[in-house]
Amino acid sequence: MSHNYNRDLYKILETDYGATAAEIKTAYRKLVRLYHPDVAGKNADAEKFKEIQEAYEVLSNPAEKEKYDIVHGYYREKLKKEFEKKNEDSKKNYNEFIKKAKTKVQQETKNEQKESFSQSINDALDSLFHTQNKRNTKKGAKSSPQPVDGDDIKTDVTISPVEAVEGTIRKVNILHTEPCPSCEGRKFINGEQCSVCRGIGQIQSQKKINVKIPKGVKQGSKVRVRKEGNKGQNGGKNGDLYLIINIEKDKYIETNGSDILITLPVTPTEAALGADIPLEVLKETITVKLPPLTSSGQKLRITGLGIENKTKSQRGDIIITVIIKMPDKLSEEEKQLYEKLKNCSNFDVRKDFRNAR
């Protein structure tokens, strides 16, 4: 049976290129219910269903599907990409290849040859590559493949504000992409899709490495790790790994230049009576001396204990903003004490407050 290989049979069956036999059958059954004259009722379309049936006859037959894929569809696009990688004058020579491929299809259909059609196509491709190599040799071109440098890899790393100041070491999981060792990136072996990479031409591998993040990194800055990117091909250099630094937001601590800004929650009692509050900053324990009658929002400065400023050979300051926090619940004893405080206090907190008019 001869078939028109110029039509998009996958599109007619409303399925994707390279669909499996099961997917093709499912798509066909769905369209039967929609357009078959004896099934679809008033929506039946005899002409459209005839077209669907012809497409199904090709794609449900493994041998016919293979021929169609090579000449028109999915497989042809894969061969084209492979061909363009290996030929400088790709457009002209690819057209020559396709012409030979179509001739092979016509001959096989006419003579009903039993040999593998994909092997015939592979032979045509090998023949064409051999011709191209001869041309390159005559021109004095090198037959060996040219070195190709590997791509760089970029990945985000989130660190705390303190880690950004102090520096840190992070274990990073890197996903590398490299040519398939089985098909060497060609995607096909003897006309068949490579079983290792499944026709992608590449494989992925994971590697865990420890990366030192230096002191004083900023939001969005990059840390470069040489030769930890994707592998080069044919002797090409490996790419580099770039860590994009993301400094997480912390509601209690942040930095501003060489200064460390700290929001310090205190109790109403500490604010009223004053307190010595121990605080660990940059691996140092400092004591914040909270004066009596401290107000919420009041700022305290501790000089010389911030971030080291290399240009000025000195350290910044620690600037503390006090916020008074109430407990979520009060015990009965606390309630009684607050009642007693309310009754004995003559503090008019709204003395200078004016009602809105």
ROMI-764777 format. One record per residue (C-alpha): residue number from 0; x, y, z. Coordinates in Angstrom, 2 decimals. Example, Ala and Ser with C-alpha at 12.3 -4.5 7.8 and 13.67 -1.06 7.14 Angstrom:
# residues 2
+------+---------+---------+---------+
| zake |       x |       y |       z |
+------+---------+---------+---------+
|    0 |   12.30 |   -4.50 |    7.80 |
|    1 |   13.67 |   -1.06 |    7.14 |
+------+---------+---------+---------+
# end
This chain:
# residues 357
+------+---------+---------+---------+
| zake |       x |       y |       z |
+------+---------+---------+---------+
|    0 |    0.00 |    0.00 |    0.00 |
|    1 |    1.40 |    3.45 |   -0.92 |
|    2 |    0.95 |    6.33 |    1.45 |
|    3 |    1.23 |   10.09 |    1.27 |
|    4 |    4.21 |   10.86 |    3.51 |
|    5 |    3.81 |   14.63 |    3.12 |
|    6 |    0.83 |   14.86 |    5.49 |
|    7 |    1.26 |   15.35 |    9.23 |
|    8 |   -0.25 |   12.06 |   10.41 |
|    9 |    0.46 |   12.74 |   14.09 |
|   10 |   -1.46 |   15.99 |   13.84 |
|   11 |   -4.38 |   14.22 |   12.16 |
|   12 |   -4.54 |   11.79 |   15.11 |
|   13 |   -4.12 |   14.71 |   17.54 |
|   14 |   -1.09 |   13.16 |   19.23 |
|   15 |    2.60 |   14.01 |   19.62 |
|   16 |    5.50 |   13.04 |   17.38 |
|   17 |    7.06 |    9.79 |   18.52 |
|   18 |    3.89 |    8.63 |   20.31 |
|   19 |    3.87 |    5.01 |   21.47 |
|   20 |    1.63 |    2.33 |   19.95 |
|   21 |   -0.66 |    2.52 |   23.00 |
|   22 |   -0.92 |    6.32 |   22.75 |
|   23 |   -1.72 |    6.11 |   19.04 |
|   24 |   -4.45 |    3.53 |   19.66 |
|   25 |   -5.96 |    5.65 |   22.46 |
|   26 |   -5.98 |    8.74 |   20.22 |
|   27 |   -7.60 |    6.78 |   17.38 |
|   28 |  -10.38 |    5.38 |   19.59 |
|   29 |  -11.13 |    8.87 |   20.87 |
|   30 |  -11.48 |   10.21 |   17.31 |
|   31 |  -13.67 |    7.24 |   16.31 |
|   32 |  -16.19 |    8.30 |   18.94 |
|   33 |  -16.10 |   11.86 |   17.64 |
|   34 |  -16.30 |   11.34 |   13.85 |
|   35 |  -17.25 |    7.74 |   12.88 |
|   36 |  -20.48 |    7.76 |   10.79 |
|   37 |  -21.99 |    4.90 |   12.82 |
|   38 |  -20.92 |    6.20 |   16.23 |
|   39 |  -20.75 |    9.99 |   16.32 |
|   40 |  -24.35 |   10.69 |   15.31 |
|   41 |  -24.98 |   14.26 |   14.09 |
|   42 |  -21.29 |   15.18 |   14.55 |
|   43 |  -20.14 |   12.42 |   12.18 |
|   44 |  -17.72 |   13.45 |    9.43 |
|   45 |  -17.07 |   10.72 |    6.88 |
|   46 |  -14.29 |   12.55 |    5.03 |
|   47 |  -12.44 |   13.46 |    8.20 |
|   48 |  -12.81 |    9.93 |    9.55 |
|   49 |  -11.38 |    8.52 |    6.31 |
|   50 |   -8.33 |   10.72 |    6.79 |
|   51 |   -8.05 |    9.61 |   10.44 |
|   52 |   -8.31 |    5.95 |    9.43 |
|   53 |   -5.57 |    6.32 |    6.80 |
|   54 |   -3.29 |    8.00 |    9.35 |
|   55 |   -3.95 |    5.20 |   11.83 |
|   56 |   -3.15 |    2.53 |    9.22 |
|   57 |    0.34 |    4.00 |    8.86 |
|   58 |    1.14 |    4.82 |   12.48 |
|   59 |   -0.27 |    1.58 |   13.91 |
|   60 |    1.95 |   -0.46 |   11.59 |
|   61 |    5.53 |   -0.48 |   13.03 |
|   62 |    7.23 |   -0.80 |    9.63 |
|   63 |    5.11 |    1.90 |    7.96 |
|   64 |    5.45 |    4.16 |   11.01 |
|   65 |    9.24 |    3.82 |   10.86 |
|   66 |    9.28 |    4.87 |    7.22 |
|   67 |    7.01 |    7.83 |    7.90 |
|   68 |    8.99 |    9.01 |   10.91 |
|   69 |   12.24 |    8.99 |    8.94 |
|   70 |   10.92 |   10.82 |    5.87 |
|   71 |    8.57 |   13.30 |    7.49 |
|   72 |    8.39 |   13.52 |   11.22 |
|   73 |    9.99 |   13.00 |   14.57 |
|   74 |   12.93 |   10.82 |   13.52 |
|   75 |   13.78 |   13.10 |   10.59 |
|   76 |   14.14 |   16.12 |   12.90 |
|   77 |   16.52 |   14.17 |   15.15 |
|   78 |   18.62 |   13.09 |   12.15 |
|   79 |   18.70 |   16.69 |   10.94 |
|   80 |   20.17 |   17.92 |   14.23 |
|   81 |   22.74 |   15.12 |   14.18 |
|   82 |   23.61 |   15.89 |   10.57 |
|   83 |   24.02 |   19.63 |   11.16 |
|   84 |   26.52 |   18.94 |   13.96 |
|   85 |   28.78 |   17.02 |   11.57 |
|   86 |   28.58 |   19.04 |    8.37 |
|   87 |   29.63 |   22.57 |    7.57 |
|   88 |   27.60 |   22.82 |    4.37 |
|   89 |   24.62 |   21.33 |    6.23 |
|   90 |   21.65 |   22.67 |    4.28 |
|   91 |   22.83 |   21.52 |    0.86 |
|   92 |   24.04 |   18.12 |    2.03 |
|   93 |   21.01 |   17.50 |    4.23 |
|   94 |   18.71 |   18.02 |    1.26 |
|   95 |   20.86 |   15.51 |   -0.62 |
|   96 |   20.49 |   13.08 |    2.27 |
|   97 |   16.71 |   13.44 |    2.43 |
|   98 |   16.47 |   12.91 |   -1.33 |
|   99 |   18.37 |    9.64 |   -0.94 |
|  100 |   16.20 |    8.65 |    2.03 |
|  101 |   12.98 |    9.17 |    0.04 |
|  102 |   14.39 |    7.12 |   -2.82 |
|  103 |   15.08 |    4.30 |   -0.39 |
|  104 |   11.48 |    4.43 |    0.85 |
|  105 |   10.08 |    4.25 |   -2.67 |
|  106 |   12.37 |    1.35 |   -3.58 |
|  107 |   11.48 |   -0.62 |   -0.47 |
|  108 |    7.76 |   -0.05 |   -0.90 |
|  109 |    7.97 |   -1.10 |   -4.54 |
|  110 |   10.28 |   -4.12 |   -4.18 |
|  111 |    9.09 |   -5.17 |   -0.67 |
|  112 |   12.67 |   -5.60 |    0.53 |
|  113 |   13.02 |   -7.45 |    3.82 |
|  114 |   16.13 |   -5.67 |    5.08 |
|  115 |   15.78 |   -3.17 |    7.93 |
|  116 |   14.74 |    0.20 |    6.61 |
|  117 |   16.45 |    2.04 |    9.46 |
|  118 |   19.72 |    0.29 |    8.47 |
|  119 |   19.23 |    1.56 |    4.91 |
|  120 |   18.82 |    5.09 |    6.18 |
|  121 |   21.86 |    4.66 |    8.43 |
|  122 |   23.90 |    3.47 |    5.44 |
|  123 |   22.80 |    6.52 |    3.45 |
|  124 |   23.78 |    8.80 |    6.30 |
|  125 |   27.17 |    7.10 |    6.75 |
|  126 |   27.79 |    7.36 |    3.01 |
|  127 |   27.01 |   11.05 |    3.02 |
|  128 |   29.24 |   11.70 |    6.06 |
|  129 |   32.04 |    9.80 |    4.29 |
|  130 |   31.62 |   12.00 |    1.23 |
|  131 |   31.74 |   15.13 |    3.36 |
|  132 |   34.89 |   13.94 |    5.12 |
|  133 |   36.55 |   13.39 |    1.75 |
|  134 |   35.66 |   16.95 |    0.74 |
|  135 |   37.11 |   18.31 |    3.97 |
|  136 |   40.30 |   16.29 |    3.44 |
|  137 |   40.72 |   17.68 |   -0.04 |
|  138 |   40.30 |   21.18 |    1.35 |
|  139 |   43.02 |   20.46 |    3.93 |
|  140 |   40.54 |   20.55 |    6.81 |
|  141 |   41.22 |   18.53 |    9.92 |
|  142 |   39.14 |   15.36 |   10.15 |
|  143 |   39.41 |   15.21 |   13.96 |
|  144 |   36.60 |   16.91 |   15.92 |
|  145 |   37.25 |   20.39 |   17.27 |
|  146 |   37.53 |   20.96 |   21.06 |
|  147 |   34.36 |   22.30 |   22.64 |
|  148 |   34.48 |   24.01 |   26.04 |
|  149 |   31.92 |   22.93 |   28.64 |
|  150 |   29.10 |   25.24 |   29.70 |
|  151 |   29.16 |   27.14 |   32.99 |
|  152 |   26.69 |   26.11 |   35.69 |
|  153 |   24.85 |   28.65 |   37.84 |
|  154 |   23.01 |   27.79 |   41.03 |
|  155 |   21.49 |   29.79 |   43.89 |
|  156 |   22.74 |   29.47 |   47.47 |
|  157 |   20.88 |   30.99 |   50.42 |
|  158 |   22.86 |   32.01 |   53.50 |
|  159 |   22.03 |   33.91 |   56.69 |
|  160 |   23.09 |   37.54 |   57.28 |
|  161 |   25.63 |   36.35 |   59.86 |
|  162 |   27.10 |   33.83 |   57.38 |
|  163 |   27.35 |   36.62 |   54.82 |
|  164 |   29.40 |   38.63 |   57.33 |
|  165 |   31.54 |   35.81 |   58.71 |
|  166 |   31.84 |   33.62 |   55.62 |
|  167 |   30.89 |   29.96 |   55.63 |
|  168 |   31.34 |   26.59 |   53.89 |
|  169 |   28.37 |   25.11 |   52.08 |
|  170 |   27.88 |   21.64 |   50.60 |
|  171 |   26.40 |   22.16 |   47.13 |
|  172 |   24.70 |   19.49 |   45.02 |
|  173 |   25.58 |   20.14 |   41.36 |
|  174 |   23.77 |   18.60 |   38.38 |
|  175 |   26.21 |   18.11 |   35.49 |
|  176 |   25.23 |   17.49 |   31.87 |
|  177 |   27.62 |   15.62 |   29.57 |
|  178 |   27.55 |   13.75 |   26.24 |
|  179 |   26.14 |   10.24 |   26.44 |
|  180 |   29.07 |    7.79 |   26.74 |
|  181 |   27.19 |    5.18 |   24.71 |
|  182 |   26.28 |    7.16 |   21.57 |
|  183 |   28.82 |    9.98 |   22.20 |
|  184 |   26.08 |   12.56 |   21.79 |
|  185 |   24.87 |   11.28 |   18.38 |
|  186 |   21.51 |   10.15 |   19.87 |
|  187 |   21.29 |    7.09 |   17.56 |
|  188 |   23.25 |    3.84 |   17.27 |
|  189 |   22.89 |    1.84 |   14.03 |
|  190 |   19.74 |    3.75 |   13.17 |
|  191 |   18.11 |    3.01 |   16.52 |
|  192 |   17.48 |    5.45 |   19.33 |
|  193 |   20.23 |    5.16 |   21.96 |
|  194 |   18.92 |    3.11 |   24.89 |
|  195 |   21.18 |    4.83 |   27.44 |
|  196 |   20.19 |    8.47 |   26.83 |
|  197 |   16.88 |    7.60 |   25.07 |
|  198 |   17.72 |    9.74 |   22.08 |
|  199 |   18.62 |   12.88 |   24.03 |
|  200 |   22.36 |   12.63 |   23.41 |
|  201 |   23.18 |   13.69 |   26.95 |
|  202 |   23.17 |   12.23 |   30.44 |
|  203 |   23.05 |   13.96 |   33.81 |
|  204 |   25.10 |   13.20 |   36.90 |
|  205 |   25.14 |   14.68 |   40.40 |
|  206 |   28.17 |   15.74 |   42.39 |
|  207 |   28.40 |   17.16 |   45.91 |
|  208 |   31.21 |   19.60 |   46.66 |
|  209 |   32.13 |   21.87 |   49.58 |
|  210 |   32.38 |   25.52 |   48.56 |
|  211 |   33.97 |   28.23 |   50.69 |
|  212 |   31.89 |   31.42 |   50.72 |
|  213 |   34.16 |   34.34 |   51.65 |
|  214 |   33.48 |   36.98 |   54.29 |
|  215 |   31.46 |   40.03 |   53.39 |
|  216 |   29.54 |   38.72 |   50.38 |
|  217 |   26.63 |   40.85 |   49.23 |
|  218 |   23.14 |   40.00 |   48.00 |
|  219 |   23.34 |   38.80 |   44.37 |
|  220 |   27.13 |   38.47 |   44.31 |
|  221 |   28.76 |   35.48 |   42.57 |
|  222 |   31.25 |   32.98 |   43.94 |
|  223 |   33.25 |   31.27 |   41.19 |
|  224 |   34.53 |   27.71 |   41.43 |
|  225 |   36.80 |   26.92 |   38.51 |
|  226 |   36.35 |   23.81 |   36.36 |
|  227 |   33.29 |   22.55 |   38.27 |
|  228 |   30.88 |   23.26 |   35.42 |
|  229 |   29.96 |   20.88 |   32.59 |
|  230 |   32.76 |   18.84 |   31.02 |
|  231 |   34.42 |   19.97 |   27.82 |
|  232 |   34.36 |   17.75 |   24.73 |
|  233 |   37.22 |   16.62 |   22.50 |
|  234 |   39.79 |   18.08 |   24.89 |
|  235 |   37.89 |   21.30 |   25.56 |
|  236 |   38.04 |   23.02 |   28.94 |
|  237 |   35.51 |   22.32 |   31.67 |
|  238 |   33.10 |   25.12 |   32.46 |
|  239 |   32.99 |   26.94 |   35.80 |
|  240 |   30.47 |   26.81 |   38.63 |
|  241 |   28.93 |   30.09 |   39.80 |
|  242 |   27.08 |   30.32 |   43.11 |
|  243 |   24.58 |   33.19 |   43.14 |
|  244 |   24.37 |   34.43 |   46.73 |
|  245 |   20.96 |   35.04 |   48.27 |
|  246 |   20.98 |   36.46 |   51.79 |
|  247 |   17.83 |   35.38 |   53.61 |
|  248 |   15.70 |   37.92 |   55.40 |
|  249 |   15.92 |   37.84 |   59.20 |
|  250 |   13.44 |   39.88 |   61.22 |
|  251 |   15.95 |   40.34 |   64.05 |
|  252 |   19.30 |   40.94 |   62.33 |
|  253 |   20.55 |   42.57 |   59.12 |
|  254 |   23.58 |   44.49 |   57.94 |
|  255 |   24.14 |   48.00 |   56.63 |
|  256 |   27.67 |   48.43 |   55.34 |
|  257 |   29.96 |   47.70 |   58.30 |
|  258 |   27.15 |   48.09 |   60.84 |
|  259 |   25.05 |   45.25 |   62.24 |
|  260 |   21.42 |   46.17 |   62.86 |
|  261 |   19.66 |   44.15 |   65.56 |
|  262 |   16.02 |   44.30 |   66.62 |
|  263 |   15.99 |   43.25 |   70.29 |
|  264 |   12.72 |   42.13 |   71.93 |
|  265 |   12.48 |   42.85 |   75.68 |
|  266 |    9.82 |   42.33 |   78.34 |
|  267 |    7.86 |   45.22 |   79.90 |
|  268 |    9.67 |   44.52 |   83.18 |
|  269 |   13.11 |   44.70 |   81.55 |
|  270 |   12.16 |   47.94 |   79.81 |
|  271 |   10.88 |   49.47 |   83.08 |
|  272 |   13.61 |   48.35 |   85.44 |
|  273 |   16.57 |   47.99 |   83.05 |
|  274 |   18.53 |   44.78 |   82.46 |
|  275 |   21.84 |   43.29 |   81.33 |
|  276 |   21.00 |   41.12 |   78.29 |
|  277 |   23.64 |   38.70 |   76.91 |
|  278 |   23.72 |   38.52 |   73.11 |
|  279 |   25.88 |   36.46 |   70.73 |
|  280 |   27.00 |   38.43 |   67.66 |
|  281 |   29.64 |   37.24 |   65.17 |
|  282 |   30.58 |   34.38 |   67.54 |
|  283 |   31.26 |   36.88 |   70.30 |
|  284 |   29.09 |   37.20 |   73.42 |
|  285 |   28.34 |   40.81 |   74.27 |
|  286 |   26.24 |   42.31 |   77.06 |
|  287 |   23.56 |   44.84 |   76.15 |
|  288 |   23.01 |   47.19 |   79.08 |
|  289 |   19.37 |   48.18 |   78.88 |
|  290 |   18.77 |   51.38 |   80.93 |
|  291 |   15.68 |   51.75 |   83.15 |
|  292 |   12.58 |   53.25 |   81.53 |
|  293 |   13.60 |   52.18 |   78.02 |
|  294 |   10.93 |   52.97 |   75.43 |
|  295 |    9.90 |   50.73 |   72.52 |
|  296 |   11.78 |   51.87 |   69.41 |
|  297 |   14.66 |   53.34 |   71.40 |
|  298 |   18.09 |   52.75 |   69.81 |
|  299 |   21.32 |   51.72 |   71.53 |
|  300 |   24.75 |   51.80 |   69.87 |
|  301 |   27.75 |   49.61 |   70.71 |
|  302 |   30.76 |   50.99 |   68.87 |
|  303 |   33.56 |   48.98 |   67.32 |
|  304 |   31.94 |   45.54 |   67.48 |
|  305 |   30.39 |   45.42 |   64.02 |
|  306 |   31.84 |   44.16 |   60.72 |
|  307 |   35.50 |   44.66 |   59.93 |
|  308 |   35.95 |   47.41 |   57.34 |
|  309 |   39.06 |   46.52 |   55.35 |
|  310 |   39.35 |   49.92 |   53.66 |
|  311 |   39.26 |   51.82 |   56.96 |
|  312 |   41.03 |   49.14 |   59.04 |
|  313 |   38.33 |   49.33 |   61.68 |
|  314 |   35.03 |   47.68 |   62.63 |
|  315 |   31.57 |   49.10 |   62.31 |
|  316 |   29.01 |   49.41 |   65.11 |
|  317 |   26.17 |   47.31 |   66.47 |
|  318 |   22.96 |   49.32 |   66.43 |
|  319 |   20.17 |   47.88 |   68.55 |
|  320 |   16.49 |   48.84 |   68.23 |
|  321 |   14.45 |   47.87 |   71.29 |
|  322 |   10.90 |   46.57 |   70.95 |
|  323 |    8.76 |   45.81 |   74.00 |
|  324 |    6.84 |   42.56 |   73.60 |
|  325 |    3.92 |   41.42 |   75.71 |
|  326 |    3.43 |   37.74 |   76.59 |
|  327 |    0.77 |   35.75 |   74.74 |
|  328 |   -0.91 |   34.85 |   78.05 |
|  329 |   -0.85 |   36.11 |   81.66 |
|  330 |   -0.94 |   33.90 |   84.72 |
|  331 |   -3.40 |   34.74 |   87.48 |
|  332 |   -0.55 |   36.04 |   89.63 |
|  333 |    0.66 |   38.28 |   86.80 |
|  334 |   -2.86 |   39.63 |   86.31 |
|  335 |   -3.08 |   40.50 |   90.01 |
|  336 |    0.30 |   42.26 |   89.90 |
|  337 |   -0.71 |   44.27 |   86.83 |
|  338 |   -3.97 |   45.25 |   88.58 |
|  339 |   -1.96 |   46.37 |   91.60 |
|  340 |    0.41 |   48.33 |   89.35 |
|  341 |   -2.52 |   49.99 |   87.59 |
|  342 |   -4.05 |   51.08 |   90.88 |
|  343 |   -0.85 |   52.47 |   92.34 |
|  344 |    0.46 |   54.20 |   89.21 |
|  345 |   -0.32 |   57.86 |   88.52 |
|  346 |    1.39 |   57.89 |   85.09 |
|  347 |   -0.80 |   59.62 |   82.49 |
|  348 |    0.36 |   58.02 |   79.24 |
|  349 |   -2.05 |   60.11 |   77.14 |
|  350 |   -1.34 |   63.46 |   78.75 |
|  351 |   -0.23 |   65.09 |   75.51 |
|  352 |   -2.55 |   63.10 |   73.29 |
|  353 |   -5.18 |   65.06 |   71.36 |
|  354 |   -8.32 |   63.44 |   70.06 |
|  355 |   -8.85 |   63.75 |   66.33 |
|  356 |  -11.30 |   66.48 |   65.50 |
+------+---------+---------+---------+
# end
